[in-house]
Amino acid sequence: MANKYYKLLCNLPWNTWNERNKKLYLFMLMNSNEGLSITCYGVKFLNLVYLMHGLKTIYSLGCVVAKMK
C-alpha cells in the first residue's frame, strides 16, 4: 500500500504548485516511503533507527578511545 501511495505522489505535477503546497507535498512524499531495513531471509533485524543508534555508539566509543591516548 505504501509503495502504491509513493508512486502516486511521484507522478503528481508538483512543480506548478505554490510554496506551501510544495512543502506539504515533500512532507507527504518523505512519509510515504517505506523506511530502510536490512533483512535476512525475510526476517527484519535492522532498520535505520537501530543503524543510526549503533553508528552513534561506535563514534562515541571511538572518541573516548582517542581521548585516552
Backbone atoms as SQL, in Angstrom:
CREATE TABLE atoms (id INTEGER PRIMARY KEY, chain TEXT, resi INTEGER, resn TEXT, atom TEXT, x REAL, y REAL, z REAL);
INSERT INTO atoms VALUES
  (1, 'A', 1, 'MET', 'N', 0.823, -1.193, 0.000),
  (2, 'A', 1, 'MET', 'CA', 0.000, 0.000, 0.000),
  (3, 'A', 1, 'MET', 'C', 0.865, 1.254, 0.000),
  (4, 'A', 2, 'ALA', 'N', 1.901, 1.275, 0.834),
  (5, 'A', 2, 'ALA', 'CA', 2.759, 2.457, 0.920),
  (6, 'A', 2, 'ALA', 'C', 3.494, 2.685, -0.392),
  (7, 'A', 3, 'ASN', 'N', 3.901, 1.613, -1.039),
  (8, 'A', 3, 'ASN', 'CA', 4.612, 1.745, -2.300),
  (9, 'A', 3, 'ASN', 'C', 3.696, 2.328, -3.377),
  (10, 'A', 4, 'LYS', 'N', 2.441, 1.923, -3.390),
  (11, 'A', 4, 'LYS', 'CA', 1.475, 2.444, -4.351),
  (12, 'A', 4, 'LYS', 'C', 1.225, 3.935, -4.097),
  (13, 'A', 5, 'TYR', 'N', 1.124, 4.306, -2.840),
  (14, 'A', 5, 'TYR', 'CA', 0.920, 5.704, -2.458),
  (15, 'A', 5, 'TYR', 'C', 2.128, 6.552, -2.854),
  (16, 'A', 6, 'TYR', 'N', 3.325, 6.018, -2.663),
  (17, 'A', 6, 'TYR', 'CA', 4.556, 6.723, -3.026),
  (18, 'A', 6, 'TYR', 'C', 4.618, 6.955, -4.536),
  (19, 'A', 7, 'LYS', 'N', 4.290, 5.934, -5.313),
  (20, 'A', 7, 'LYS', 'CA', 4.309, 6.072, -6.774),
  (21, 'A', 7, 'LYS', 'C', 3.268, 7.085, -7.248),
  (22, 'A', 8, 'LEU', 'N', 2.121, 7.093, -6.601),
  (23, 'A', 8, 'LEU', 'CA', 1.087, 8.066, -6.947),
  (24, 'A', 8, 'LEU', 'C', 1.575, 9.487, -6.678),
  (25, 'A', 9, 'LEU', 'N', 2.228, 9.686, -5.543),
  (26, 'A', 9, 'LEU', 'CA', 2.753, 11.011, -5.215),
  (27, 'A', 9, 'LEU', 'C', 3.858, 11.446, -6.173),
  (28, 'A', 10, 'CYS', 'N', 4.664, 10.508, -6.611),
  (29, 'A', 10, 'CYS', 'CA', 5.758, 10.842, -7.535),
  (30, 'A', 10, 'CYS', 'C', 5.245, 11.325, -8.883),
  (31, 'A', 11, 'ASN', 'N', 4.059, 10.908, -9.258),
  (32, 'A', 11, 'ASN', 'CA', 3.517, 11.268, -10.566),
  (33, 'A', 11, 'ASN', 'C', 2.679, 12.546, -10.557),
  (34, 'A', 12, 'LEU', 'N', 2.579, 13.212, -9.426),
  (35, 'A', 12, 'LEU', 'CA', 1.804, 14.451, -9.363),
  (36, 'A', 12, 'LEU', 'C', 2.590, 15.619, -9.965),
  (37, 'A', 13, 'PRO', 'N', 1.906, 16.576, -10.581),
  (38, 'A', 13, 'PRO', 'CA', 2.590, 17.742, -11.177),
  (39, 'A', 13, 'PRO', 'C', 2.903, 18.808, -10.127),
  (40, 'A', 14, 'TRP', 'N', 3.798, 18.510, -9.223),
  (41, 'A', 14, 'TRP', 'CA', 4.091, 19.375, -8.080),
  (42, 'A', 14, 'TRP', 'C', 4.792, 20.673, -8.470),
  (43, 'A', 15, 'ASN', 'N', 5.461, 20.712, -9.608),
  (44, 'A', 15, 'ASN', 'CA', 6.249, 21.893, -9.965),
  (45, 'A', 15, 'ASN', 'C', 5.397, 23.119, -10.299),
  (46, 'A', 16, 'THR', 'N', 4.105, 22.951, -10.470),
  (47, 'A', 16, 'THR', 'CA', 3.231, 24.098, -10.740),
  (48, 'A', 16, 'THR', 'C', 2.519, 24.596, -9.482),
  (49, 'A', 17, 'TRP', 'N', 2.780, 23.973, -8.355),
  (50, 'A', 17, 'TRP', 'CA', 2.103, 24.323, -7.112),
  (51, 'A', 17, 'TRP', 'C', 2.795, 25.493, -6.424),
  (52, 'A', 18, 'ASN', 'N', 2.082, 26.119, -5.473),
  (53, 'A', 18, 'ASN', 'CA', 2.694, 27.198, -4.700),
  (54, 'A', 18, 'ASN', 'C', 3.615, 26.606, -3.624),
  (55, 'A', 19, 'GLU', 'N', 4.366, 27.469, -2.945),
  (56, 'A', 19, 'GLU', 'CA', 5.387, 27.007, -1.991),
  (57, 'A', 19, 'GLU', 'C', 4.794, 26.216, -0.823),
  (58, 'A', 20, 'ARG', 'N', 3.656, 26.657, -0.323),
  (59, 'A', 20, 'ARG', 'CA', 3.040, 25.960, 0.810),
  (60, 'A', 20, 'ARG', 'C', 2.666, 24.531, 0.429),
  (61, 'A', 21, 'ASN', 'N', 2.086, 24.369, -0.741),
  (62, 'A', 21, 'ASN', 'CA', 1.699, 23.032, -1.190),
  (63, 'A', 21, 'ASN', 'C', 2.916, 22.176, -1.528),
  (64, 'A', 22, 'LYS', 'N', 3.981, 22.799, -2.018),
  (65, 'A', 22, 'LYS', 'CA', 5.206, 22.046, -2.297),
  (66, 'A', 22, 'LYS', 'C', 5.809, 21.491, -1.012),
  (67, 'A', 23, 'LYS', 'N', 5.771, 22.281, 0.058),
  (68, 'A', 23, 'LYS', 'CA', 6.296, 21.803, 1.339),
  (69, 'A', 23, 'LYS', 'C', 5.446, 20.660, 1.879),
  (70, 'A', 24, 'LEU', 'N', 4.147, 20.786, 1.746),
  (71, 'A', 24, 'LEU', 'CA', 3.247, 19.717, 2.175),
  (72, 'A', 24, 'LEU', 'C', 3.468, 18.458, 1.339),
  (73, 'A', 25, 'TYR', 'N', 3.663, 18.646, 0.052),
  (74, 'A', 25, 'TYR', 'CA', 3.942, 17.517, -0.847),
  (75, 'A', 25, 'TYR', 'C', 5.231, 16.808, -0.441),
  (76, 'A', 26, 'LEU', 'N', 6.266, 17.572, -0.153),
  (77, 'A', 26, 'LEU', 'CA', 7.539, 16.982, 0.252),
  (78, 'A', 26, 'LEU', 'C', 7.395, 16.205, 1.552),
  (79, 'A', 27, 'PHE', 'N', 6.643, 16.766, 2.491),
  (80, 'A', 27, 'PHE', 'CA', 6.385, 16.080, 3.755),
  (81, 'A', 27, 'PHE', 'C', 5.656, 14.758, 3.514),
  (82, 'A', 28, 'MET', 'N', 4.634, 14.791, 2.683),
  (83, 'A', 28, 'MET', 'CA', 3.873, 13.576, 2.384),
  (84, 'A', 28, 'MET', 'C', 4.731, 12.556, 1.643),
  (85, 'A', 29, 'LEU', 'N', 5.573, 13.034, 0.743),
  (86, 'A', 29, 'LEU', 'CA', 6.435, 12.139, -0.023),
  (87, 'A', 29, 'LEU', 'C', 7.447, 11.441, 0.878),
  (88, 'A', 30, 'MET', 'N', 8.037, 12.187, 1.801),
  (89, 'A', 30, 'MET', 'CA', 9.012, 11.587, 2.715),
  (90, 'A', 30, 'MET', 'C', 8.364, 10.562, 3.635),
  (91, 'A', 31, 'ASN', 'N', 7.149, 10.824, 4.071),
  (92, 'A', 31, 'ASN', 'CA', 6.483, 9.911, 4.993),
  (93, 'A', 31, 'ASN', 'C', 5.818, 8.729, 4.299),
  (94, 'A', 32, 'SER', 'N', 5.663, 8.797, 2.990),
  (95, 'A', 32, 'SER', 'CA', 5.015, 7.694, 2.288),
  (96, 'A', 32, 'SER', 'C', 6.000, 6.602, 1.904),
  (97, 'A', 33, 'ASN', 'N', 7.269, 6.932, 1.876),
  (98, 'A', 33, 'ASN', 'CA', 8.273, 5.950, 1.503),
  (99, 'A', 33, 'ASN', 'C', 8.537, 5.018, 2.679),
  (100, 'A', 34, 'GLU', 'N', 8.707, 3.755, 2.385),
  (101, 'A', 34, 'GLU', 'CA', 8.993, 2.799, 3.449),
  (102, 'A', 34, 'GLU', 'C', 10.399, 3.031, 3.977),
  (103, 'A', 35, 'GLY', 'N', 10.582, 2.806, 5.251),
  (104, 'A', 35, 'GLY', 'CA', 11.875, 3.015, 5.869),
  (105, 'A', 35, 'GLY', 'C', 12.900, 1.989, 5.429),
  (106, 'A', 36, 'LEU', 'N', 14.142, 2.335, 5.594),
  (107, 'A', 36, 'LEU', 'CA', 15.236, 1.437, 5.259),
  (108, 'A', 36, 'LEU', 'C', 15.297, 0.313, 6.274),
  (109, 'A', 37, 'SER', 'N', 15.351, -0.888, 5.801),
  (110, 'A', 37, 'SER', 'CA', 15.526, -2.021, 6.705),
  (111, 'A', 37, 'SER', 'C', 16.360, -3.079, 6.003),
  (112, 'A', 38, 'ILE', 'N', 17.189, -3.719, 6.763),
  (113, 'A', 38, 'ILE', 'CA', 18.037, -4.787, 6.243),
  (114, 'A', 38, 'ILE', 'C', 17.419, -6.102, 6.683),
  (115, 'A', 39, 'THR', 'N', 17.202, -6.981, 5.735),
  (116, 'A', 39, 'THR', 'CA', 16.571, -8.251, 6.056),
  (117, 'A', 39, 'THR', 'C', 17.474, -9.409, 5.666),
  (118, 'A', 40, 'CYS', 'N', 17.264, -10.494, 6.334),
  (119, 'A', 40, 'CYS', 'CA', 17.987, -11.721, 6.025),
  (120, 'A', 40, 'CYS', 'C', 16.962, -12.846, 5.974),
  (121, 'A', 41, 'TYR', 'N', 16.703, -13.351, 4.802),
  (122, 'A', 41, 'TYR', 'CA', 15.720, -14.416, 4.596),
  (123, 'A', 41, 'TYR', 'C', 14.338, -14.025, 5.115),
  (124, 'A', 42, 'GLY', 'N', 13.968, -12.766, 4.901),
  (125, 'A', 42, 'GLY', 'CA', 12.643, -12.305, 5.273),
  (126, 'A', 42, 'GLY', 'C', 12.480, -11.878, 6.717),
  (127, 'A', 43, 'VAL', 'N', 13.526, -11.982, 7.523),
  (128, 'A', 43, 'VAL', 'CA', 13.447, -11.581, 8.928),
  (129, 'A', 43, 'VAL', 'C', 14.098, -10.206, 9.060),
  (130, 'A', 44, 'LYS', 'N', 13.300, -9.206, 9.430),
  (131, 'A', 44, 'LYS', 'CA', 13.838, -7.858, 9.571),
  (132, 'A', 44, 'LYS', 'C', 14.569, -7.757, 10.903),
  (133, 'A', 45, 'PHE', 'N', 15.830, -7.398, 10.841),
  (134, 'A', 45, 'PHE', 'CA', 16.573, -7.310, 12.093),
  (135, 'A', 45, 'PHE', 'C', 17.287, -5.981, 12.273),
  (136, 'A', 46, 'LEU', 'N', 17.250, -5.116, 11.287),
  (137, 'A', 46, 'LEU', 'CA', 17.910, -3.828, 11.445),
  (138, 'A', 46, 'LEU', 'C', 17.187, -2.798, 10.592),
  (139, 'A', 47, 'ASN', 'N', 16.768, -1.702, 11.211),
  (140, 'A', 47, 'ASN', 'CA', 16.201, -0.609, 10.439),
  (141, 'A', 47, 'ASN', 'C', 17.073, 0.624, 10.625),
  (142, 'A', 48, 'LEU', 'N', 16.689, 1.717, 10.036),
  (143, 'A', 48, 'LEU', 'CA', 17.521, 2.915, 10.050),
  (144, 'A', 48, 'LEU', 'C', 17.726, 3.462, 11.458),
  (145, 'A', 49, 'VAL', 'N', 16.726, 3.371, 12.305),
  (146, 'A', 49, 'VAL', 'CA', 16.840, 3.882, 13.676),
  (147, 'A', 49, 'VAL', 'C', 17.918, 3.114, 14.437),
  (148, 'A', 50, 'TYR', 'N', 17.874, 1.795, 14.355),
  (149, 'A', 50, 'TYR', 'CA', 18.869, 0.985, 15.055),
  (150, 'A', 50, 'TYR', 'C', 20.254, 1.152, 14.442),
  (151, 'A', 51, 'LEU', 'N', 20.307, 1.316, 13.136),
  (152, 'A', 51, 'LEU', 'CA', 21.588, 1.530, 12.473),
  (153, 'A', 51, 'LEU', 'C', 22.226, 2.835, 12.939),
  (154, 'A', 52, 'MET', 'N', 21.448, 3.908, 13.004),
  (155, 'A', 52, 'MET', 'CA', 21.981, 5.192, 13.458),
  (156, 'A', 52, 'MET', 'C', 22.390, 5.134, 14.927),
  (157, 'A', 53, 'HIS', 'N', 21.626, 4.434, 15.732),
  (158, 'A', 53, 'HIS', 'CA', 21.979, 4.279, 17.147),
  (159, 'A', 53, 'HIS', 'C', 23.316, 3.543, 17.278),
  (160, 'A', 54, 'GLY', 'N', 23.494, 2.507, 16.499),
  (161, 'A', 54, 'GLY', 'CA', 24.747, 1.757, 16.524),
  (162, 'A', 54, 'GLY', 'C', 25.928, 2.594, 16.055),
  (163, 'A', 55, 'LEU', 'N', 25.727, 3.376, 14.999),
  (164, 'A', 55, 'LEU', 'CA', 26.807, 4.230, 14.499),
  (165, 'A', 55, 'LEU', 'C', 27.180, 5.309, 15.511),
  (166, 'A', 56, 'LYS', 'N', 26.191, 5.875, 16.193),
  (167, 'A', 56, 'LYS', 'CA', 26.481, 6.878, 17.224),
  (168, 'A', 56, 'LYS', 'C', 27.268, 6.260, 18.375),
  (169, 'A', 57, 'THR', 'N', 26.913, 5.044, 18.743),
  (170, 'A', 57, 'THR', 'CA', 27.624, 4.359, 19.822),
  (171, 'A', 57, 'THR', 'C', 29.069, 4.085, 19.432),
  (172, 'A', 58, 'ILE', 'N', 29.275, 3.615, 18.220),
  (173, 'A', 58, 'ILE', 'CA', 30.638, 3.344, 17.746),
  (174, 'A', 58, 'ILE', 'C', 31.444, 4.638, 17.691),
  (175, 'A', 59, 'TYR', 'N', 30.835, 5.714, 17.219),
  (176, 'A', 59, 'TYR', 'CA', 31.521, 7.005, 17.156),
  (177, 'A', 59, 'TYR', 'C', 31.889, 7.493, 18.558),
  (178, 'A', 60, 'SER', 'N', 30.969, 7.349, 19.497),
  (179, 'A', 60, 'SER', 'CA', 31.241, 7.774, 20.873),
  (180, 'A', 60, 'SER', 'C', 32.384, 6.977, 21.481),
  (181, 'A', 61, 'LEU', 'N', 32.376, 5.680, 21.268),
  (182, 'A', 61, 'LEU', 'CA', 33.466, 4.849, 21.781),
  (183, 'A', 61, 'LEU', 'C', 34.795, 5.225, 21.130),
  (184, 'A', 62, 'GLY', 'N', 34.766, 5.529, 19.850),
  (185, 'A', 62, 'GLY', 'CA', 35.980, 5.961, 19.157),
  (186, 'A', 62, 'GLY', 'C', 36.519, 7.263, 19.727),
  (187, 'A', 63, 'CYS', 'N', 35.630, 8.186, 20.058),
  (188, 'A', 63, 'CYS', 'CA', 36.055, 9.461, 20.658),
  (189, 'A', 63, 'CYS', 'C', 36.672, 9.240, 22.035),
  (190, 'A', 64, 'VAL', 'N', 36.091, 8.345, 22.811),
  (191, 'A', 64, 'VAL', 'CA', 36.626, 8.048, 24.144),
  (192, 'A', 64, 'VAL', 'C', 38.016, 7.438, 24.027),
  (193, 'A', 65, 'VAL', 'N', 38.181, 6.506, 23.113),
  (194, 'A', 65, 'VAL', 'CA', 39.486, 5.865, 22.922),
  (195, 'A', 65, 'VAL', 'C', 40.513, 6.880, 22.437),
  (196, 'A', 66, 'ALA', 'N', 40.112, 7.780, 21.548),
  (197, 'A', 66, 'ALA', 'CA', 41.040, 8.790, 21.031),
  (198, 'A', 66, 'ALA', 'C', 41.477, 9.755, 22.132),
  (199, 'A', 67, 'LYS', 'N', 40.584, 10.089, 23.050),
  (200, 'A', 67, 'LYS', 'CA', 40.941, 11.000, 24.142),
  (201, 'A', 67, 'LYS', 'C', 41.825, 10.320, 25.180),
  (202, 'A', 68, 'MET', 'N', 41.755, 9.009, 25.274),
  (203, 'A', 68, 'MET', 'CA', 42.560, 8.287, 26.254),
  (204, 'A', 68, 'MET', 'C', 44.015, 8.164, 25.819),
  (205, 'A', 69, 'LYS', 'N', 44.299, 8.381, 24.557),
  (206, 'A', 69, 'LYS', 'CA', 45.685, 8.261, 24.070),
  (207, 'A', 69, 'LYS', 'C', 46.552, 9.363, 24.586);
